[in-house]
């Protein structure tokens, strides 16, 4: 009787779950039968263990299930029971099968596909790896052991053990559907967190193993060319990122005269870096790059035509370990007030950053028909009369970026006004100004110009808050038109169409509203007895095409 009850309950929930039907009465009843059969007894009761496994599958493998905590409650008890069985071969096979199922999400084709994954206790997975009999099971359990060990690599010994588990799984599992995942996960662990080393202050310091990671990634792409694994393209990109030269320079940009200037340099795989500082008049010589949508007046400047004021060399110390390096140092001596470009060259790369040594500041105000710029003293606001001002506007009508420039000179009050008809696809502007050699920069987004036509603003009020079927509803509409200059006008004689719809979208009434000199209009709707109960709505439309306005 108990065995038959188990078979019936197990087959019932699996069959019902496969249909995806929302009605779950029979499903829950089958689960309850299994729960009663899974109650503990003396010794190893086969029906109890089978019921525990079935309940674990119910919570983990069932569509719309995936309740890991509930599933593991039953799986863990089943594992304990099989560990006590005297039928070693059967118990070992079932133990390994539970570990495999419990480690794999139902909706994924393999044991690691990103996102949250279950993490079994390492001792459980290690038991499975020890007793696995078939080559497939031995390879899989070692991969699962590697994933479990990866959760804690806080010491060199733990890290080495996890690496060894991944390497063994990769050797045994070649040809499996998770072999590429093994190689990818090993490479990822070598990169982050990397190898732990004791820190002088206590704890561990992690060092990425770039050389070893590249070896693993190259093994992956050699076995799985692009298209053969979902990791192939990422692996190729990561190899290039680690192996190719990289160079970047950053500066805080603006400094008061007399300040020390710190330059932050980052590089990888570059042996020697040549540093040069060029003098730049940002208003006259500045030019942003059409390759970038950034408010950077140095982007397209030809530094070969500029005056060089400082040069020095930095030893990149590229030791072949592919490790990123960084240098944050202060520029020797002070720079005179003015604009400068710091250029770093090395490894076939050239990068640049703007440095502004100045007490002059600019403020940019954008309006619907242009822009207003004020140039003044950064500390006390004294106007800077006669400053040269370049207003750069980015135009992205097509996929390409295109910058255009407009030039003015500030008046006695430090103001420069630009009358610029913004294009509908213009999105950002920045100012580069120069006064007595001192630069000033500012940027702003532009007011939207898309759809610059008059728009309706309508409020509709019913005569009562609620109606019954058979009632007549009356409503009032008050409207204004927002003109292109932002002003509001009364829509005298204008007509809007309307539709009254019930909660299911059925049309209860339709007609037109003619607005009087006060911008008001009225309408009524007879509510049928068959109306769908719930919230109704009124849709207002304009013109022959029925464009919705409210």
Number of C-alpha atoms within 10 A of each C-alpha: 6 11 14 10 14 22 15 14 24 23 13 16 21 18 12 17 19 10 9 12 9 9 9 13 8 13 20 13 14 22 20 14 17 26 16 12 21 24 12 13 9 5 9 17 14 15 19 24 23 19 26 28 24 27 27 28 25 24 21 25 23 19 15 12 14 18 15 20 13 14 22 21 14 22 26 19 18 26 22 14 19 22 17 12 16 10 10 13 13 11 18 20 17 19 24 25 16 18 22 17 16 23 23 20 19 18 12 10 11 15 23 19 15 8 5 8 14 16 17 18 12 18 12 17 25 18 17 28 21 13 18 23 14 10 10 14 20 20 25 27 27 27 29 28 27 26 27 22 25 22 14 12 21 19 17 15 12 17 22 15 17 25 20 15 25 28 19 17 24 23 13 19 23 15 12 14 13 22 23 25 22 29 22 21 19 26 25 17 21 22 19 14 17 20 22 20 14 13 10 8 7 7 11 16 16 19 15 19 20 22 17 15 23 22 12 23 25 18 15 23 21 11 16 17 14 15 9 12 19 14 19 22 16 15 22 17 11 15 20 12 13 19 18 13 19 20 23 18 22 17 18 13 17 20 17 15 16 13 13 14 22 15 19 15 18 16 22 24 23 24 16 15 23 15 19 18 23 20 19 27 21 30 24 14 17 21 22 22 18 16 12 15 17 16 22 21 25 21 19 15 17 11 19 8 10 16 12 16 11 14 13 10 12 14 10 20 13 17 10 13 15 21 17 16 16 14 13 13 11 12 12 10 10 13 22 15 19 23 25 26 24 23 20 23 19 20 17 10 13 16 16 21 21 24 25 27 25 24 20 28 23 24 17 20 15 18 15 14 11 15 20 15 24 24 33 24 16 15 10 8 14 13 20 23 19 19 27 23 29 28 25 23 26 24 22 17 12 8 7 11 15 18 20 14 14 13 17 17 20 22 16 12 14 20 23 23 17 18 12 15 13 19 16 16 15 21 18 20 23 22 26 26 31 27 24 13 20 22 30 29 26 19 21 17 14 22 16 14 16 10 9 12 11 15 15 17 13 15 11 16 12 14 11 9 7 11 12 12 13 12 13 12 17 14 15 15 17 18 22 20 17 17 14 13 10 11 10 16 14 17 20 15 11 14 16 20 19 20 18 20 19 19 13 12 11 13 15 16 17 17 13 16 19 17 21 17 11 12 19 20 19 17 17 16 16 14 18 14 10 8 18 15 12 10 10 17 14 17 14 21 18 17 10 7 7 12 12 14 14 15
